[in-house]
């Protein structure tokens, strides 16, 4: 019985070390960005939100960067600086359009 208890404690210790070192269970080891990139296959018309700003994919990346349109920024806080490009789901995109109502009455 003592031998089983010792083996169980050793297994728990090993499992704890694996987790602490950041390897072993992908959902624990991966950053949110890596998990999103792995789970998403973008398509034209899809929308995603980053830092309170919603983007719509208007063209997919290929030889050139894909294109994004800013559709909603009302959830963004503080002074907002729009990026001219970004990476999403493993592809490079240029921000090329800003919808007229993206920031509503908050836009000066």
URGI-V986809 format. One record per helix or strand of 2 or more residues. SS is the DSSP state (A for helix, B for strand). FROM is the first residue (numbers start at 0). LEN is the number of residues. If there is no record, write none. Layout:
ss: (SS/SS)
from: (FROM/FROM)
len: (LEN/LEN)
//
This chain:
ss: (A/A/A/B/B/B/B/B/A)
from: (1/25/31/46/52/65/84/90/103)
len: (19/4/8/4/7/7/4/8/3)
//
